[in-house]
Amino acid sequence: MAEHTRTLGFRVAFALGLGTMIAAGIFSLSGTAVAAVGSSAVISFVIAAVIAGITAASYSEFASIYSENGGGYLFSSRTFENDKLLFAVGASLFLGYCATTAFYLATMGEWFHQFILPHGLSVPHGVIAAITAILLGYLNAKGTEESGTFQVLVTAAKVAVLLVFIGGAFAWAGPTEATTTFSSEFSTDAGGIISIAAVAFITFFGFSAIAASAGEIIEPKETVPKAIAASIFTVTVLYIFVIVAMVNSPIPPEVVAQQGETAMGKVAAAFLGSFGKWLIVAGAIFSMVSASNASILAASGIGSLMGRQGQAPRRLSRIHSEYGTPFWSVVATTGTIVTLVAVFIGLFPAEGGLGVVHLGLNALTGFANLNLLAPLAVVNVALIVSRRRLPDIERPLKVPFSPWIPILGIIANVALISRLPPKGIAVGLGVEVVLVGGYLAWGGAPDVDELIQQAVPRHQPIRPNGGDESGDGTGGDQRTADTKSEERFRVLVPVARPDRAPSHVRLAAALAKVHGENPILQVVNVTHIPEQTSYDSVEEDAEKRADRLLDSLVETDLDVEYTVEGHVCRDVGFDIVQTARDDDADLVVMGYPEEHYEIAEDVEYNAPCDVVYSQGFEPADAERIDTVNVGAGGGPHHEALLSLVGELGRAGANVHVIDVTPGHRGGTPETAEDTLDSLPAGISVETHEIESDNVADGLVETALANGGPLVVGASRTRLLKRWVFGSTPDRVVKRAAEAGVPVLVYARPTGLPGRLHEALFPVHRYARKLLT
């Protein structure tokens, strides 16, 4: 596997924080703040910045210790051992990032309604936000993200737009008059100032994006604290001047209050005319989209880490084999954002909607800030606890006056929460209670890092003819560096019974060699450990099994390089899938399930590469495949196996395509044309058109007459197999075992679209059968 490389320097880290802070907060809250407390909005923003700075100090100290991605959830998990608390922190941060994104995009939607969409066009509020969330989720799932240079350019453009707006205000009013007007508009409403500070906190939470990306930053112990401090200071200065400009607006305060989150666009039009209005509109929309993208990245990162640590479904931690992104975590993030937009803006807006409950943007802001401020208070507590529990750990950066500074941060965060919109607090607490209750009912899952334990060291590749670099045939302690770095075709061979290892490895070698001249096999034996059983109690047994596996392979004349591993795991299927992911396997070859069907099903659906299940292969059958039989069929698994069949044909195997016309209720007939067209030209192909009572019998009987293994695609009725339809591959395997025909069942990773296709295919197939 490639080593992770840190690529972000101070400039990009600074731009990341600054760019995330300059988003919907300043473009939407500035008008609301000025309408509520006038020039005192500056005090509100400074209070929010100071409180953010206090917590940012705790973030900085933690980031100097744990230079990894994850932010506040990571810091809490390194400090506390209470799973319930850690889940609450992670879930709250996940909801906070999602709600922040929903707020950004809902605000963007209001700008669209006010300035871009024709006023005669009726588009429900929230629709634009939901569509944009889905598009951003799609881009993040596919792996599209801003490069460091692009992030710098984007942030520079945002700052330039704000500077033009500020310059327009001073040019319109004049520096002296602008200062005088600003000085005369201060409010003494302390409660209003604090309330605006509580709502405005969302604009400063971008500092956490820097800490959350610490794993990508060069020299994070120095760069992260500097970038956090610089970004908070810079954005505070910018916000102060924006407030000064808003106070000097020629638009009456009551009009500014009425415009709400789109007031800045109207003010820009008054200062700079049509050009200024469209400049601010473009800058606001672009800022909201880019900041939303950053928040989606942060939320999906939290979801992925929670899945890895067993506090969310394990699927959230899986990296997509093609896109290289936490696909399911991005899907969960996108779905949560769309749900929040639908609830707060679509179903229960501030005015109208369903029933008597009215939420809207103000409540959504409270919901987002609650889910951000509460974990920040916990991070401050974590710093105090960390200082006491881990006094000897190296801390390159220390928060001064500890624990008083963190305590002040806790008090300030709680004070801001008390001033948030009550509806947002109520909904936020309700959702958190439901999630924690669900987690308690579920009980969580084992941490991925603790789930698998290696019982014996990975041995060096055994050289052809049973020798290795040390000459004793037993291998060294680790795989050699050149094997680890070379681009070689890698086959993972899970073996449950050591006595069957030679035939499995011979078959894997035969399949691997058609893909390259120098493949490597990774042979793994997994010892299952039941719940409530310690690893130590089965470790000796696992070591003995791994030794027997190694001995059986050393005694076999294998003309291929291989490694041997022994694992102990509570979930065998997960171990196989995770090993394939961690070691970049190109193919998994394993026995067809005889007893533990769920293991094979787990591997089929979740492996990052193609999977071949084998049954009935004797060592002589597996040594070399000179004849191969394949049925006429269709679907993604069948198309995938034709690639293997074609490679075997190029290697000299005779290919037999079997087209079975079944009797009544004996299966669904398929045509051979597509199969023949998919095979490469120049190989030996013979077609057999037969009639049989059912497809399975026809395939097996013909393969028995031809000789050689029968290759079939995995069932596309797998999701319904146990209850309704049955499975042709399973019938083939059962019939082939009785006839002594070796069988290969081929499965390709399906993903979400593939699963939907497999779920709907049986309906389509049987409808077609009834019609014909």
C-alpha positions, 0 to 999 in steps of 0.5 A: 500500500502507498504511504500517506503523504502530507501535502498541505502547508501553512498557506493552504491550512490558513486558506482552509480555515479562512475559506470555511469561515467566510460563508453563509454566516457573514453573508446572511447573519450580518443583516440580521445582526445589524437590524437587531443590535446595530453597531453592537453587532461588532461586539457580538462577533468579537465575543463569538470570535473570543469564545471560538479562540478559547476552544481553538486553543484546546484544539491546537494543543490536541492537534499538536499531540495527535496529528491525525484527521478527526478533530474534536471526536478524535481528541475525545476518543483519545481521552475518554473511555466512555463509549456513550459519551464518545458516541454523543460527541461524534453524533453531535459533531456529525449533526453539527457539520450536516446542519451547518451545511444545511444552513449554508445551502438553505441560505443560498436557496434564499439568495436564489429566490431573491436575486436569480430565479424569476419571481413568477417561477414557483419553486418550493423553498428548500428544493435548490438546497436539497438538489445542491446537497445531492450534487455535492454529495455525488462529487464527494463520493466520486472523489472530487475535492479542491486541491490546495492551490484551488483552495487558496484561489477560492479564499482569495476570491472571497476576501476580494469580494468582501473588500470590494463591498467594504470599499464601496461603503466607505467610498459612498459615505466617506471615511469620516461620515462612515465612522461617525454613523457607525459610532452613533448606532451602538445598542445597549441591549446586552441580551440581544448582543449575546443572542447574536453572538450565540447565533454568529458562532457558526461563522467561526467554527471553520477553525475546526476544519484545520484541526480535522485535516491535521493528518494532511498538513505538513508539520502539523504540530507547528502549522495547525496552531498558527493557521487557526490563530491567523484565520480567526484573527483575519476573519474577525477583522473582516467581519468588523468592517463588514458590520461597519459597512452594513450600518452605513447602508442607505437602506432603512433599518426596517428594510434591512430587517425585512430582507434578513439573510439576503440584506447584504445583496440589497446593501451592495446594490445601494453602494455599488449599483447593479455591478455590486449587487451581482458581485456580492450575489456571486460571491455569496453563492460561491462561498456557500457552496465551497464552505458546504463542500468543506463541511460535507468532507468534515462530516463524512470524515467523522462518520467514517471514523465513528464506523471504524471505531464501532460507534456507527455502522461499520459500512461507514468506514469502508473506502470505495474500491474505485473512488477511494472515498468513504462512500457510505459515510458520504451517502449518510452525510448527504441524506442527513443534510437533505433531511434537515433541509426538508424538515426545517425549510420544506415541511416546517418553515418559519411561516406556513408549512405543516401543522402548528410547528414552525422552524425555519432558518433561525431554528436551523441555526440554533440546531447547528450551533447546539451540536457544535458548541456542546462537543466544543465544551467536551473538548475543553473538558477533555483537555483538563482530563488529558493533562491529569491522566497523561501528564507525561505525554509530549505536548509541543503546544500548551494552553496557558493558565490551564485549567482556567482557560478551558474552564472559561471555554466551557462556561462560555460555550454553555452560556452561548447555548443558553442564548440559542433559538429555543426551537433549535435547542429543543429539536437538537436535544430531541434528535440527540436523545433518540440517537443515543437511545438507538446506540444503547439499544444497538450496543455498538460494534468492536473497534476495527483496529481491535477486531483483528489480531495477527496471530503469527507474523507475515512471512516473506514470499516463499520462493519457487521450489519451496525455498526462500531468501533465508534458504530454510523454507520457513520465511522471515518475519516480514514481507520484503520491501520490494514485494510490498512496493511492486505493482504485482497481481495479488490474490488473497486466499482465505483458507479455513482448513489447512489440509485444503490449502495446497489445492486452493493455492494451486488454483489461485496460482493458475488464475493469477498467472493469466493476469501476470507473469509474477503474481503473489498469493497472500494465504490467510487462515482466520480463527474465529473468536466468540464474543466474550472470549479473550484473544489470548485464550485462542491465540495458541490454537491460531498459531498452531493452525497457521503453522500447519498451513505453512507446513502444508504449503512448504511440502507442496511444490508451488511455482509461485510466491506466497505469504502466510498469515494467521488472524484472530477475529470475531467476524471472519467475513470482515477480516477477509474483506478488510485484509483485501482492502488493506493489502490492495488485493486484486482477486479473492479465491476461496472455497464455496460455503458449506457451513458458514454461508454468511461469511461468503455472502459478506465477502461477495457483497463487500470485497473491494475486488472480484471474488472466485468461489471454488468447489470440487478441485483436486490438486491435479485439477487446480495445477493447470486449467486446459478446458473451461466450461461457461454457461450462456447468461447475463448480468454483471457477474457473468460479464466479469467472469468472461474476462477471466475465461478469455484470459484462460483461453489466451493461455491455451485453454479450450473454452466451451460455451453451453447454451441450455434451453430448460424445460417448464419451470426449469429456469430462464433461457439465455442466449449465447450471442452476447457471451460469444461476442464478449470473448476475445478473438483467436481463442478456441471456442466451442458452442453447445446448444442443449435441452434439459429439464433445468439449467443446472443439470444441463450445465453440469452434464455438458461440463462433465462430458467436456472435462474441466471446470464449470464457471458460473456467475454469482446469483442475481437473486441473492437477496431473495434466495433464502425465501423465494426464488432459489439460486441457479449457482447453488443448484449447479454447485450441488449437482456438480458435487454429486457428478464430480465436476469442479466449479468456479462461482464468480462475483464482482463487487456490486456496490449500491447500484448493483444491489438495487439491480440485484434486488429488482432483477428477479421481478424483471426476470420472472415477469419476462418469463410469464410474458413469454 
